[in-house]
Amino acid sequence: MSTKAIIAGLLGGVVSFLLGWLVWGILLHDTMNSYSNMACMRSEDDMNIPLIFVAQIIWGLLFAYIFSKWSTINSFSSGATAGAILSVGISIVVDLMFYATSTMMTSLTVLGIDIGANLVVGAIFGGVIGWWLGRK
């Protein structure tokens, strides 16, 4: 992976981490808790924030690799489109599996909310990665 793609991935990972904190940690916190079985979740004091950060960096690097090696994504708009499509597709699969196999998600409403949130976050952080890859 090129230096440009690595920087794009790191930048995308940081944006994804911050947006995740804003969207799921603040804006949707109460909504997601009211529709989900949070008995399986760690308390906020017990969450491993550095590990969440590492996961988001890996997420950003994965998208940057896909964008730089398998496509011609080199603008905010093309990155936003690809980021939204990938994020929605992945979240549909993961959310349906959680719904089908666990009590973590107890309502189809929460699936729709989570998929919509993933669309927005994926579009923004995908756009940032695409923007960085298109820089001269």
KEGU-905833 format. One record per residue: x, y, z of N, C-alpha, C in turn; chain; residue in three letters. Coordinates in steps of 0.05 Angstrom, whole numbers, plus 32768, in hexadecimal, padded with zeros to 4 digits. Example, Ala and Ser with C-alpha at 12.3 -4.5 7.8 and 13.67 -1.06 7.14 Angstrom:
2
n_X_n_Y_n_Z_ca_X_ca_Y_ca_Z_c_X_c_Y_c_Z_c_r
8108_7F8E_809C_80F6_7FA6_809C_8108_7FBE_809C_A_ALA
8101_7FD3_808E_8111_7FEB_808F_8102_8001_809D_A_SER
This chain:
136
n_X_n_Y_n_Z_ca_X_ca_Y_ca_Z_c_X_c_Y_c_Z_c_r
8011_7FE9_8000_8000_8000_8000_8012_8019_8000_A_MET
800B_802C_7FF0_801B_8045_7FEE_8018_8056_8007_A_SER
802C_8068_800A_802B_807A_8021_8011_808B_8021_A_THR
8009_8093_8009_7FF1_80A3_8006_7FD9_8093_8010_A_LYS
7FD7_807A_8009_7FC1_8069_8012_7FC1_8064_8030_A_ALA
7FD9_8061_803B_7FDC_805D_8058_7FD2_8076_8067_A_ILE
7FDB_808D_805E_7FD2_80A6_806A_7FB4_80AA_8067_A_ILE
7FA9_80A3_8050_7F8C_80A5_804B_7F7E_8092_805F_A_ALA
7F88_807A_8062_7F7C_8067_8074_7F7D_8070_8091_A_GLY
7F94_807B_8099_7F96_8085_80B5_7F83_809D_80B9_A_LEU
7F82_80AF_80A6_7F70_80C6_80A8_7F53_80BC_80A9_A_LEU
7F4C_80AA_8097_7F31_809E_8097_7F2A_8091_80B1_A_GLY
7F3D_8082_80BC_7F39_8074_80D6_7F33_8088_80ED_A_GLY
7F42_809E_80ED_7F3E_80B2_8102_7F22_80BF_80FE_A_VAL
7F1B_80C5_80E6_7F01_80D1_80E0_7EEB_80BD_80E8_A_VAL
7EEE_80A4_80E2_7EDA_808F_80E9_7ED7_808D_8107_A_SER
7EEE_808D_8115_7EED_808C_8132_7EDE_80A3_813E_A_PHE
7EE4_80BB_8135_7ED7_80D3_8140_7EB9_80D4_8139_A_LEU
7EB3_80CD_8120_7E97_80CC_8118_7E87_80B6_8127_A_LEU
7E94_809F_812B_7E87_808A_813B_7E81_8093_8157_A_GLY
7E93_80A1_8163_7E8F_80AB_817E_7E78_80BF_817E_A_TRP
7E77_80D1_816A_7E62_80E5_8168_7E47_80D8_8162_A_LEU
7E46_80C7_814E_7E2D_80BB_8145_7E22_80A7_8159_A_VAL
7E31_8092_815F_7E27_807C_8170_7E2B_8083_818E_A_TRP
7E41_8090_8194_7E47_8096_81B0_7E37_80AD_81BC_A_GLY
7E2E_80C0_81AB_7E20_80D7_81B5_7E04_80D9_81A9_A_ILE
7E02_80DD_818E_7DE9_80E2_8181_7DD5_80CB_8183_A_LEU
7DDE_80B3_817F_7DCC_809B_817F_7DCE_808A_8198_A_LEU
7DDD_8093_81AC_7DE1_8083_81C4_7DC7_8079_81D0_A_HIS
7DB6_808B_81D7_7D9D_8084_81E4_7D8A_8074_81D1_A_ASP
7D89_807B_81B8_7D79_806D_81A5_7D82_8050_81A2_A_THR
7D9B_804C_819E_7DA6_8031_819A_7DA1_8021_81B3_A_MET
7DA5_802D_81CB_7DA1_801E_81E4_7D83_8016_81E7_A_ASN
7D71_8027_81DE_7D55_8021_81E2_7D4B_800A_81D0_A_SER
7D58_8006_81B9_7D50_7FF1_81A6_7D62_7FD8_81A7_A_TYR
7D77_7FD9_81B7_7D8A_7FC2_81B7_7D8C_7FB6_81D3_A_SER
7D95_7F9D_81D4_7D9A_7F90_81ED_7DB7_7F97_81F5_A_ASN
7DBA_7FA9_8206_7DD4_7FB2_820E_7DE1_7FA2_8224_A_MET
7DD4_7F8C_822C_7DDF_7F7B_8241_7DFA_7F70_8239_A_ALA
7DFF_7F6D_821F_7E18_7F61_8216_7E2D_7F77_8212_A_CYS
7E27_7F90_8216_7E3A_7FA6_8212_7E49_7FAC_822B_A_MET
7E62_7FB4_8227_7E72_7FBE_823E_7E67_7FD9_8247_A_ARG
7E6B_7FDF_8260_7E64_7FFA_8269_7E77_800E_825C_A_SER
7E6E_8027_825B_7E7F_803B_824E_7E9A_803D_825B_A_GLU
7E9B_803A_8276_7EB4_803C_8284_7EC7_8024_827E_A_ASP
7EBB_800E_8275_7ECA_7FF5_8270_7ED2_7FF2_8253_A_ASP
7EC9_8004_8241_7ED0_8002_8225_7EED_8007_8220_A_MET
7EF8_7FF8_820D_7F15_7FFB_8206_7F17_800E_81EE_A_ASN
7F18_8028_81F4_7F19_803C_81DF_7F31_803A_81CD_A_ILE
7F49_8034_81D8_7F60_8031_81C5_7F5C_801A_81B1_A_PRO
7F4F_8005_81B9_7F49_7FEE_81A7_7F35_7FF6_8192_A_LEU
7F21_8006_819A_7F0D_8011_8187_7F1C_8022_8172_A_ILE
7F2F_8032_817B_7F3E_8043_8169_7F4E_8032_8156_A_PHE
7F5C_801D_815F_7F6B_800B_814E_7F59_7FFF_8139_A_VAL
7F41_7FF6_8141_7F2E_7FEA_812E_7F26_7FFE_8118_A_ALA
7F22_8017_8120_7F1B_802B_810C_7F32_8032_80F9_A_GLN
7F4A_8031_8103_7F62_8035_80F2_7F63_801F_80DE_A_ILE
7F5F_8006_80E6_7F5F_7FEF_80D4_7F49_7FF2_80C0_A_ILE
7F31_7FFB_80C8_7F1A_8000_80B7_7F22_8015_80A1_A_TRP
7F2F_802B_80A9_7F37_803F_8097_7F4C_8034_8083_A_GLY
7F5F_8025_808D_7F74_8019_807C_7F68_8006_8067_A_LEU
7F54_7FF6_8070_7F46_7FE4_805E_7F39_7FF3_8047_A_LEU
7F2A_8008_804E_7F1C_8018_8039_7F31_8025_8027_A_PHE
7F46_8030_8032_7F5B_803D_8022_7F68_8029_800F_A_ALA
7F6C_8011_8018_7F77_7FFC_8007_7F64_7FF6_7FF0_A_TYR
7F4B_7FF1_7FF6_7F37_7FEB_7FE1_7F35_8003_7FCE_A_ILE
7F34_801B_7FD8_7F31_8032_7FC7_7F49_8037_7FB5_A_PHE
7F61_8031_7FBF_7F79_8037_7FB0_7F81_8020_7F9E_A_SER
7F7B_8008_7FA5_7F84_7FF1_7F95_7F6F_7FE5_7F82_A_LYS
7F56_7FE6_7F89_7F41_7FD9_7F7A_7F2F_7FEC_7F6B_A_TRP
7F34_8005_7F6D_7F22_8018_7F60_7F31_8032_7F5A_A_SER
7F22_8045_7F4F_7F2E_805F_7F49_7F21_8075_7F59_A_THR
7F1F_8070_7F73_7F13_8083_7F85_7F28_8098_7F8C_A_ILE
7F23_80B1_7F83_7F36_80C6_7F87_7F29_80E1_7F8C_A_ASN
7F12_80E1_7F97_7F04_80FA_7F9E_7EF2_80F6_7FB6_A_SER
7EEA_810C_7FC2_7ED8_8109_7FD9_7EBE_80FB_7FD1_A_PHE
7EB3_8103_7FBA_7E99_80F8_7FB2_7E9A_80DA_7FAB_A_SER
7EAF_80D2_7F9D_7EB1_80B6_7F96_7EB7_80A5_7FAF_A_SER
7EC7_80B0_7FC2_7ECD_80A3_7FDB_7EB4_80A1_7FEC_A_GLY
7EA4_80B6_7FEC_7E8B_80B6_7FFC_7E77_80A1_7FF2_A_ALA
7E75_80A0_7FD8_7E63_808C_7FCC_7E6C_806F_7FD3_A_THR
7E86_806A_7FCE_7E90_804F_7FD4_7E8F_8049_7FF2_A_ALA
7E96_805D_8003_7E95_8059_8020_7E79_8053_8029_A_GLY
7E65_8061_801E_7E49_805C_8026_7E41_8040_801E_A_ALA
7E47_8039_8005_7E3F_801F_7FFB_7E4B_8008_800B_A_ILE
7E66_800A_8010_7E73_7FF5_801F_7E69_7FF4_803C_A_LEU
7E66_800B_8048_7E5D_800C_8064_7E41_8001_8068_A_SER
7E2F_8009_8055_7E14_7FFF_8057_7E13_7FE1_8052_A_VAL
7E22_7FD7_803E_7E22_7FBB_8039_7E2D_7FAB_8051_A_GLY
7E42_7FB4_805C_7E4E_7FA6_8073_7E3C_7FA7_808B_A_ILE
7E30_7FBF_8090_7E1E_7FC1_80A8_7E05_7FB1_80A4_A_SER
7DFA_7FAE_808C_7DE3_7F9D_8088_7DE9_7F80_808F_A_ILE
7E00_7F77_8085_7E08_7F5B_808B_7E0C_7F57_80A9_A_VAL
7E1C_7F68_80B6_7E22_7F65_80D2_7E08_7F68_80E3_A_VAL
7DF8_7F7C_80DE_7DE0_7F81_80EE_7DCC_7F6A_80EA_A_ASP
7DC9_7F60_80D2_7DB6_7F49_80CE_7DC1_7F31_80DD_A_LEU
7DDB_7F2C_80DD_7DE6_7F16_80EC_7DE2_7F19_810A_A_MET
7DE6_7F31_8114_7DE1_7F36_8131_7DC3_7F31_8137_A_PHE
7DB2_7F3B_8126_7D95_7F39_812B_7D8D_7F1B_812A_A_TYR
7D98_7F0C_8117_7D91_7EF0_8113_7D9C_7EDD_8128_A_ALA
7DB4_7EE5_8134_7DC2_7ED2_8145_7DC5_7EDA_8162_A_THR
7DBD_7EF2_8169_7DC1_7EFB_8184_7DA9_7F0C_818E_A_SER
7DAB_7F14_81A6_7D97_7F26_81B1_7DA2_7F43_81B3_A_THR
7DB8_7F47_81A6_7DC4_7F62_81A7_7DB3_7F76_8199_A_MET
7DA8_7F70_8182_7D95_7F81_8174_7D7A_7F74_8175_A_MET
7D67_7F82_8181_7D4D_7F77_8186_7D37_7F82_8175_A_THR
7D3E_7F93_8162_7D29_7FA1_8152_7D34_7FA7_8136_A_SER
7D23_7FA4_8122_7D2C_7FAC_8107_7D30_7FCA_8106_A_LEU
7D23_7FD9_8117_7D27_7FF6_8118_7D44_7FFD_811D_A_THR
7D50_7FEF_8130_7D6C_7FF6_8137_7D7E_7FEF_811F_A_VAL
7D77_7FDA_8110_7D87_7FD3_80F9_7D86_7FEA_80E5_A_LEU
7D6E_7FF5_80DF_7D6C_800B_80CD_7D7B_8024_80D6_A_GLY
7D79_8029_80F0_7D88_8040_80FB_7DA6_803C_80F8_A_ILE
7DAF_8025_80FF_7DCC_801F_80FD_7DD6_8020_80E0_A_ASP
7DC6_8015_80CE_7DCE_8015_80B1_7DCF_8032_80A7_A_ILE
7DBB_8042_80AE_7DBB_805E_80A6_7DD3_806D_80B2_A_GLY
7DDA_8068_80CB_7DF1_8075_80D7_7E0B_806C_80C9_A_ALA
7E0C_8052_80C2_7E24_8049_80B4_7E26_8055_8098_A_ASN
7E10_805A_808B_7E10_8067_8071_7E1D_8083_8074_A_LEU
7E14_8092_8088_7E1F_80AE_808B_7E3C_80AD_8092_A_VAL
7E43_809D_80A6_7E5F_809C_80AF_7E71_8091_8099_A_VAL
7E68_807C_808C_7E78_8071_8076_7E7C_8084_805F_A_GLY
7E67_8094_8059_7E6A_80A7_8043_7E7E_80BD_804B_A_ALA
7E7D_80C6_8063_7E90_80DB_806B_7EAD_80D1_806D_A_ILE
7EB1_80BB_807A_7ECD_80B2_807C_7ED7_80A7_8062_A_PHE
7EC6_809B_8052_7ECE_8093_8037_7ED5_80AB_8026_A_GLY
7EC5_80C0_8029_7ECB_80D9_801A_7EE6_80E5_8021_A_GLY
7EED_80E4_803B_7F07_80EE_8044_7F1D_80DD_8038_A_VAL
7F1A_80C3_8038_7F2F_80B2_802C_7F31_80B7_800E_A_ILE
7F1B_80B9_8000_7F1C_80BF_7FE3_7F28_80DA_7FDD_A_GLY
7F22_80EE_7FEE_7F2D_8109_7FEB_7F4C_8108_7FEE_A_TRP
7F55_80FA_8002_7F72_80F8_8007_7F80_80E9_7FF0_A_TRP
7F74_80D4_7FE6_7F80_80C5_7FD0_7F81_80D5_7FB6_A_LEU
7F6F_80E8_7FB3_7F6E_80F9_7F9B_7F80_8111_7F9C_A_GLY
7F8C_8116_7FB3_7F9E_812D_7FB6_7FB7_8129_7FA4_A_ARG
7FC0_813F_7F99_7FD9_813E_7F88_7FF2_813F_7F98_A_LYS
